[in-house]
């Protein structure tokens, strides 16, 4: 089986604010804190009196926006987006927010997540005369909104949201309001904060800390939030709701200083490590965490096992964004540029290596090689999540089971492929216990589909 070297990637982060004289600047800092959710493009739309204006581009937030571009985005409300594409080849047309101008008004829209009936909806809309400019699910929602013969954007949005299925968080901006909506199962995160007396909305609560805002509450599954000059109003577009927060937010995607569904991500990861230590004890000299998302679990493992935690891998913060290298040799060199082993810590030692997950296996194989090249006597890998056996259809760039090393390989076979002395994974029950959200054996509270195949929605186009 050919195993790709890419890791998992989330497909975007969103941020919005209403009623602030420096809306673009605040949004810039909010997006900066969400940069881990997408590094290939970014954009901001602001409300300047009665019109919406936009700036977007390829690259990181700090690369796309300068003081001059932010000064040109004068306005009192804004929404912003950080973008990731699974292909690594971002088309400028697909970078959000999208901005649509109609005869009676304008509409900006951005989203995080993925629709499982997007292909069907796109085909139906094209048959009705819609002409699409992008491959984004955000554009599908815009077409659905305009198909509803009503002038009220919120009422049109309600009907449009009932037609889409999947995991999503949407943010819209008009001349009159900032609007946010979350899928009926709460798969993708979305939270509300307060900056002084102004409301902000973001994919993760770490954005609130960055700008000095305070957390108010999460947007509820099946809820639409409308923020305008009169304040905040919440309405439901469906009562057929549940709660199935993506477990990979806790394992990998979210920043450790964020709270998802009331659970601190660092604390959850630390509990994963503690539970892993109880389930899979081992004799070793040092515990090493893979930066960044494996570090919290490594600390937890060390605390329970008594094996000292050491910084055995260093991440280079100044390496450019990931891109497809032209040869295998250069790809391997790229890994060494991003991570290097600390010889003084691992040489002659039995090392327990803690990572958050194993997706395709190639990165794990290279990390183990780095430790051995630095003189590690033994390397025992322990993974703070169960084996990834099932694809995701709700906003992670992983929709084919055969991309997953655990799909058709046993743990012993994976151990041999990546070249480690021993390999163990956290159990499904251990992950549920560590996150400490309700789970009823299907999907209530926590979505565990990647590990056990229990999807919280029908799969429609992917069935």
Phi, psi and omega per residue, in radians:
X1 nan 2.318 3.079
X2 -1.403 2.165 -3.101
X3 -1.962 2.078 -3.130
X4 -1.273 2.736 -3.097
X5 -1.598 -0.082 -3.098
X6 -1.234 2.607 2.998
X7 -1.621 -2.987 3.066
X8 -1.330 2.604 3.064
X9 -2.413 2.370 3.024
X10 -1.383 2.745 -3.074
X11 -1.884 0.864 2.896
X12 2.173 2.821 3.038
X13 -2.426 2.582 -3.087
X14 -2.270 2.660 -3.119
X15 -2.593 2.525 3.087
X16 -2.650 2.653 3.103
X17 -2.540 2.571 3.134
X18 -2.211 2.376 2.971
X19 1.411 0.537 3.137
X20 -2.111 2.333 -3.064
X21 -1.164 -0.393 3.101
X22 -2.019 0.877 -3.022
X23 -1.027 -0.733 -3.112
X24 -1.138 -0.739 -3.129
X25 -1.138 -0.740 3.115
X26 -1.109 -0.730 3.126
X27 -1.111 -0.649 3.076
X28 -0.986 -0.848 -3.135
X29 -1.198 -0.631 3.078
X30 -1.083 -0.772 3.115
X31 -1.164 -0.605 3.103
X32 -1.014 -0.709 -3.135
X33 -1.301 -0.270 3.104
X34 -1.786 0.204 -3.037
X35 -1.021 -0.527 -3.136
X36 -1.097 -0.310 -3.113
X37 -1.524 -0.107 3.116
X38 3.123 2.218 -3.050
X39 -2.119 0.099 -2.986
X40 -1.772 -0.187 3.105
X41 -3.038 2.796 -3.133
X42 -2.742 2.759 3.125
X43 -2.770 2.751 3.082
X44 -2.384 2.370 2.971
X45 -2.028 2.309 3.109
X46 -2.058 2.683 3.018
X47 -1.667 1.944 3.105
X48 -1.914 1.729 -3.051
X49 0.968 -1.925 -3.057
X50 -1.834 0.300 3.132
X51 -2.374 2.752 3.103
X52 -1.889 2.338 3.120
X53 -2.252 2.697 -2.971
X54 -2.422 2.620 2.898
X55 -2.425 2.344 3.121
X56 -2.626 2.877 3.125
X57 -3.079 2.990 3.088
X58 -1.400 2.483 3.069
X59 2.069 -3.027 3.129
X60 -1.323 2.844 3.141
X61 -0.975 -0.770 -3.107
X62 -1.202 -0.357 3.136
X63 -1.529 -0.607 -3.065
X64 -1.411 -0.599 -3.064
X65 -1.945 2.339 3.051
X66 -2.108 3.078 3.083
X67 -1.027 -0.701 -3.120
X68 -1.153 -0.770 -3.130
X69 -1.168 -0.651 3.111
X70 -1.199 -0.692 3.094
X71 -1.077 -0.581 3.136
X72 -1.280 -0.311 3.124
X73 -1.632 0.927 3.130
X74 -1.217 2.320 3.138
X75 3.050 2.951 -3.055
X76 -1.919 0.059 3.052
X77 -2.632 2.654 -3.100
X78 -2.777 2.673 2.901
X79 -2.258 2.612 -3.122
X80 -2.477 2.896 -2.989
X81 -2.615 2.432 2.924
X82 -1.971 2.403 -2.875
X83 -2.057 2.470 2.978
X84 -2.315 2.458 3.034
X85 -2.165 2.386 -3.090
X86 -1.067 -0.451 -3.082
X87 -1.397 -0.331 -3.047
X88 1.362 0.085 -3.129
X89 -2.119 1.550 -3.055
X90 -1.415 2.192 3.008
X91 -1.546 2.315 -3.116
X92 -0.981 -0.527 -3.131
X93 -1.119 -0.484 -3.087
X94 -1.534 -0.098 3.129
X95 -1.340 2.284 -3.085
X96 -1.756 2.950 0.002
X97 -1.199 2.597 2.980
X98 -1.468 2.602 -3.123
X99 -2.235 2.126 -3.110
X100 -2.051 2.344 3.095
X101 -1.965 2.200 3.111
X102 -2.047 3.026 -3.105
X103 -1.086 -0.659 -3.040
X104 -1.707 -0.353 -3.102
X105 -2.882 -3.050 3.057
X106 -2.239 2.748 -3.101
X107 -2.521 2.230 2.997
X108 -1.913 2.516 -3.068
X109 -2.594 2.451 3.026
X110 -2.542 2.854 -3.082
X111 -2.724 2.840 3.022
X112 -2.223 2.261 3.113
X113 2.230 -2.834 -3.098
X114 -2.721 2.503 3.110
X115 -1.693 2.386 3.129
X116 -1.529 -0.141 3.062
X117 -2.047 0.460 -3.077
X118 -1.129 -0.724 -3.124
X119 -1.099 -0.754 3.130
X120 -1.120 -0.805 -3.139
X121 -1.103 -0.741 -3.134
X122 -1.080 -0.748 3.133
X123 -1.117 -0.769 3.135
X124 -1.115 -0.734 -3.132
X125 -1.176 -0.668 3.100
X126 -1.133 -0.652 3.095
X127 -1.117 -0.467 3.115
X128 -1.548 -0.010 3.059
X129 1.927 -0.022 3.127
X130 -1.199 2.483 3.081
X131 -2.078 2.025 -3.066
X132 -1.609 2.477 3.118
X133 -1.818 -0.227 -3.080
X134 -2.432 3.090 3.046
X135 -1.796 0.197 -3.023
X136 -1.445 2.531 3.038
X137 -1.169 -0.397 3.122
X138 -1.129 -0.643 3.135
X139 -1.200 -0.578 3.083
X140 -1.028 -0.785 3.137
X141 -1.095 -0.686 3.136
X142 -1.064 -0.739 3.113
X143 -1.128 -0.722 3.139
X144 -1.118 -0.691 3.128
X145 -1.058 -0.773 -3.095
X146 -1.308 -0.232 3.077
X147 -1.370 -0.283 3.122
X148 -1.517 2.070 -3.033
X149 -1.331 1.107 3.107
X150 -2.412 2.595 3.128
X151 -1.454 -0.417 -3.110
X152 -1.334 2.032 -3.062
X153 -1.095 -0.700 -3.098
X154 -1.150 -0.748 3.123
X155 -1.141 -0.685 3.079
X156 -1.139 -0.694 3.133
X157 -1.102 -0.705 3.121
X158 -0.962 -0.857 -3.117
X159 -1.196 -0.627 3.129
X160 -1.153 -0.727 -3.103
X161 -1.140 -0.470 3.116
X162 -1.228 -0.281 -3.108
X163 -1.636 -0.242 -3.095
X164 -1.790 2.533 -3.094
X165 -2.256 2.457 3.104
X166 2.464 -2.724 3.083
X167 -1.973 2.148 -3.049
X168 -2.758 2.688 2.927
X169 -2.352 2.100 -3.116
X170 -1.927 2.618 3.006
X171 -2.364 2.294 -3.126
X172 -2.177 2.605 3.070
X173 -2.326 2.238 3.019
X174 -2.131 -3.121 3.084
X175 -1.168 -0.292 -3.019
X176 -1.955 -0.289 -3.021
X177 -2.851 2.740 2.910
X178 -1.800 2.228 -3.044
X179 -2.188 2.351 3.097
X180 -2.266 2.562 -3.141
X181 -2.527 2.578 -3.115
X182 -2.219 2.611 -3.079
X183 -1.140 2.774 -3.044
X184 -1.102 -0.282 3.127
X185 -1.879 0.027 3.109
X186 1.050 0.568 -3.088
X187 -1.142 -0.840 3.126
X188 -1.636 2.399 -3.046
X189 -1.340 2.651 3.063
X190 -2.853 2.229 -3.030
X191 -2.285 2.735 -3.141
X192 -1.955 2.394 3.077
X193 -2.329 3.048 3.098
X194 -2.221 2.229 3.030
X195 -1.959 1.708 -2.955
X196 1.166 -2.088 3.083
X197 -1.901 0.413 -3.115
X198 -2.002 2.443 -3.130
X199 -1.512 2.489 3.028
X200 -2.270 2.669 3.118
X201 -2.331 2.424 -3.093
X202 -2.671 2.756 3.094
X203 -1.126 -0.575 -3.136
X204 -2.407 2.643 -3.112
X205 -1.248 -0.287 3.100
X206 -1.060 -0.473 3.106
X207 -1.142 -0.584 3.117
X208 -1.164 -0.721 3.123
X209 -1.081 -0.684 -3.106
X210 -1.093 -0.704 -3.067
X211 -1.671 -0.002 3.132
X212 1.456 0.376 3.109
X213 -1.587 2.854 3.089
X214 -1.945 2.496 3.124
X215 -1.216 2.345 3.084
X216 -1.806 -1.044 3.103
X217 -2.997 2.958 3.022
X218 -1.425 2.601 2.905
X219 -1.175 2.292 -3.067
X220 -1.384 2.692 3.040
X221 -0.998 2.361 3.127
X222 1.287 0.355 -3.053
X223 -1.984 2.538 2.992
X224 -1.981 2.280 3.092
X225 -1.890 2.210 3.114
X226 -2.021 2.100 -3.137
X227 -2.054 2.149 3.111
X228 -2.510 -2.899 -3.074
X229 -1.136 -0.312 3.129
X230 -1.564 -0.138 3.135
X231 2.168 -2.578 -3.098
X232 -1.996 2.344 3.079
X233 -2.257 2.318 -3.127
X234 -1.968 2.291 3.083
X235 -2.320 2.727 3.117
X236 -1.823 2.459 3.038
X237 -1.793 -0.163 3.043
X238 -2.757 2.586 3.029
X239 -1.780 -0.032 3.117
X240 -1.514 1.323 -3.024
X241 -2.174 2.824 3.026
X242 -2.551 -2.754 3.048
X243 -2.510 2.081 -3.140
X244 -2.511 1.161 -3.120
X245 -1.069 2.371 -3.123
X246 -1.052 2.078 -3.119
X247 -1.143 -0.445 -3.139
X248 -1.243 -0.282 2.989
X249 -1.047 -0.717 -3.119
X250 -1.365 -0.645 -3.102
X251 -1.244 -0.742 -2.897
X252 -2.471 -0.828 -2.864
X253 -1.290 -0.879 -2.996
X254 -1.255 2.668 3.050
X255 -1.206 2.561 -3.082
X256 -1.107 -0.366 3.124
X257 -1.553 0.070 3.083
X258 -1.550 2.703 2.982
X259 -1.955 2.189 3.100
X260 -2.013 2.135 -3.120
X261 0.941 0.636 3.097
X262 1.431 0.035 -3.118
X263 -1.905 2.194 3.086
X264 -1.236 2.296 -3.035
X265 -1.158 -0.767 3.111
X266 -1.040 -0.777 -3.133
X267 -1.076 -0.747 3.126
X268 -1.086 -0.759 -3.128
X269 -1.171 -0.643 3.094
X270 -1.119 -0.718 3.081
X271 -1.119 -0.603 3.066
X272 -1.048 -0.776 3.120
X273 -1.128 -0.701 3.118
X274 -1.122 -0.767 3.132
X275 -1.145 -0.679 3.103
X276 -1.071 -0.677 3.122
X277 -1.113 -0.626 3.118
X278 -1.279 -0.660 -3.110
X279 -1.362 -0.534 -3.025
X280 -2.440 1.253 3.107
X281 -1.210 2.752 3.132
X282 -2.762 2.651 3.097
X283 -1.508 2.206 -3.128
X284 -2.826 2.977 3.117
X285 -1.724 -0.580 -3.134
X286 -2.493 2.654 2.974
X287 -1.899 2.245 -3.131
X288 -2.152 2.307 3.093
X289 -1.755 2.497 3.066
X290 -1.383 2.099 3.130
X291 -1.147 2.470 -0.043
X292 -1.799 -0.561 -2.941
X293 -1.292 -0.166 3.080
X294 -1.580 -0.139 -3.023
X295 -1.216 -0.787 -3.126
X296 -1.038 -0.752 3.127
X297 -1.151 -0.638 3.128
X298 -1.122 -0.693 3.097
X299 -1.093 -0.757 3.106
X300 -1.103 -0.743 3.116
X301 -1.060 -0.751 -3.130
X302 -1.091 -0.748 -3.099
X303 -1.059 -0.706 -3.104
X304 -1.416 -0.714 -3.054
X305 -1.349 -0.458 -3.060
X306 1.460 -0.060 3.076
X307 -1.390 2.230 -3.031
X308 -1.121 2.446 3.063
X309 -1.488 2.333 3.112
X310 -2.362 2.666 3.041
X311 -1.454 1.664 -3.096
X312 -1.767 -0.182 3.068
X313 -2.264 2.322 -3.137
X314 -1.954 2.309 3.107
X315 -1.714 2.259 3.094
X316 -1.422 1.975 -3.079
X317 -1.356 -0.096 -3.000
X318 -1.974 0.263 3.063
X319 -1.416 2.438 -3.132
X320 -1.126 2.948 -3.138
X321 -0.981 2.665 3.115
X322 -1.105 2.402 3.008
X323 -2.535 2.844 -3.079
X324 -1.293 2.088 -3.134
X325 -1.451 2.654 -3.045
X326 -1.362 -0.175 -3.139
X327 -2.588 2.756 3.119
X328 -1.052 -0.705 -3.132
X329 -1.057 -0.742 3.141
X330 -1.261 -0.570 3.087
X331 -1.097 -0.759 3.134
X332 -1.138 -0.652 3.084
X333 -1.129 -0.603 3.109
X334 -1.076 -0.659 3.085
X335 -1.106 -0.723 3.140
X336 -1.173 -0.509 3.082
X337 -1.202 -0.624 -3.074
X338 -1.440 -0.653 -3.112
X339 -2.306 2.431 3.048
X340 -2.396 2.541 -3.130
X341 -1.466 2.553 3.120
X342 -1.619 1.768 -3.050
X343 -1.014 -0.684 -3.114
X344 -1.128 -0.333 3.135
X345 -1.626 -0.702 -2.956
X346 -1.791 -0.273 -3.051
X347 -1.096 2.203 3.140
X348 1.292 0.129 -3.044
X349 -1.836 2.682 2.924
X350 -1.525 2.058 -2.995
X351 -1.913 2.258 2.908
X352 -1.691 2.025 -3.121
X353 -1.747 2.115 -3.118
X354 -1.856 2.162 3.027
X355 -2.200 2.811 -3.096
X356 -1.294 -0.605 -3.078
X357 -2.880 2.875 2.952
X358 -2.141 2.126 -3.090
X359 -1.729 -1.300 -3.104
X360 -1.820 -0.330 2.991
X361 1.768 -0.413 -3.039
X362 -1.166 -0.740 3.130
X363 -1.088 -0.729 3.108
X364 -1.049 -0.752 -3.140
X365 -1.052 -0.705 -3.120
X366 -1.263 -0.640 3.097
X367 -1.116 -0.721 3.126
X368 -1.126 -0.672 3.082
X369 -1.098 -0.707 3.105
X370 -1.031 -0.773 -3.127
X371 -1.156 -0.683 3.129
X372 -1.187 -0.704 3.107
X373 -1.098 -0.495 3.114
X374 -1.480 0.062 3.021
X375 1.747 0.180 3.118
X376 -1.045 2.307 -3.122
X377 -1.279 -0.758 3.078
X378 -2.466 2.612 3.039
X379 -2.260 2.073 3.122
X380 -2.011 2.022 -3.064
X381 -1.681 2.290 3.103
X382 -2.245 2.217 -2.983
X383 -1.862 2.245 -3.022
X384 -1.489 0.554 3.012
X385 -2.729 2.847 3.090
X386 -1.246 2.926 3.080
X387 -1.051 2.327 3.093
X388 -1.397 1.900 -3.049
X389 -2.010 -0.219 -3.030
X390 -2.259 2.477 -3.129
X391 -1.252 2.862 3.086
X392 -1.935 2.482 -3.139
X393 -2.132 0.257 -3.009
X394 -2.053 0.341 3.053
X395 2.236 0.202 3.050
X396 -1.973 2.483 -3.035
X397 -1.370 1.063 -3.088
X398 -2.652 1.596 -3.068
X399 -2.091 0.178 3.109
X400 -2.226 2.162 -3.079
X401 -1.095 -0.577 -3.071
X402 -1.273 -0.039 2.986
X403 -1.363 -0.267 -3.026
X404 -1.653 2.209 -3.110
X405 -1.110 -0.523 -3.115
X406 -1.444 -0.105 -3.110
X407 -1.148 -0.725 -3.076
X408 -2.222 0.232 3.102
X409 -2.166 2.440 3.036
X410 -1.296 2.966 3.113
X411 -1.074 -0.682 3.108
X412 -1.144 -0.677 3.106
X413 -1.173 -0.682 3.078
X414 -1.102 -0.743 3.129
X415 -0.974 -0.765 -3.134
X416 -1.185 -0.693 -3.111
X417 -1.105 -0.759 -3.063
X418 -1.557 -0.157 3.008
X419 1.327 0.694 -3.120
X420 -1.882 2.707 -3.096
X421 -1.231 -0.639 3.028
X422 -2.625 2.744 -3.082
X423 -2.520 2.318 3.058
X424 -2.550 2.701 -3.119
X425 -2.131 2.662 2.973
X426 -1.139 2.500 3.112
X427 -1.330 2.816 3.067
X428 -1.040 -0.762 3.125
X429 -1.113 -0.618 3.130
X430 -1.171 -0.665 3.104
X431 -1.172 -0.765 3.121
X432 -1.053 -0.760 3.124
X433 -1.106 -0.698 -3.083
X434 -1.192 -0.736 3.128
X435 -1.253 -0.636 3.056
X436 1.136 0.719 2.922
X437 -1.909 2.705 -3.120
X438 -1.015 2.561 3.057
X439 -2.681 2.171 -3.035
X440 -1.863 0.330 -3.138
X441 1.635 -0.073 3.088
X442 -2.189 -1.411 -3.123
X443 -2.732 0.149 -3.121
X444 -1.160 2.156 3.080
X445 1.597 -0.864 -3.015
X446 -2.422 2.285 3.079
X447 -1.512 2.036 -3.136
X448 -1.982 0.375 -2.991
X449 -1.018 -0.597 -3.090
X450 -1.121 -0.405 -3.078
X451 -1.801 -0.568 -3.061
X452 -2.217 -0.033 3.087
X453 1.389 0.151 3.114
X454 -1.521 1.623 -3.109
X455 -1.484 2.425 -3.085
X456 -1.350 -0.144 3.094
X457 -2.348 2.783 2.892
X458 -1.025 2.680 -3.040
X459 -1.629 -0.144 3.032
X460 0.832 -1.925 -3.035
X461 -1.082 -0.359 -3.082
X462 -1.767 0.057 -3.045
X463 -1.076 nan nan
